[in-house]
């Protein structure tokens, strides 16, 4: 299991989750991204990010709401094809 950042993060990008992540698996590129991304290969499933998120955008991948399920793919995609992941984020 890994954690997934979903749509409430779009244009919020608070970064409280980044501050508490013990393995630095939450990333974004300043000026290029509208949301943060969790690397599913680096995430250790500690859960520290979930309560730190002020907009409740972070879920364990098994608990991502159905209407947000595309974000599981988007988070993973960002680490292999940033432009493709960004294209899937609503404008």
GILIN-V278238 format. One record per backbone hydrogen bond with DSSP energy under -1.0 kcal/mol. CO is the residue of the C=O (numbers start at 1). NH is the residue of the N-H. Records with the same first field share a line. If there is no record, write none. Layout:
CO: NH ; NH
This chain:
2: 61
4: 59
6: 9
7: 10
9: 12 ; 13
15: 19
16: 20
17: 21
25: 39
27: 37
29: 32 ; 33
34: 11
37: 27
39: 43
49: 53
57: 6
59: 4
60: 63
65: 68
66: 69
68: 71
69: 72
70: 74
71: 75
72: 76
73: 77
74: 78
76: 79
77: 80 ; 81
81: 85
82: 86
83: 87
86: 89
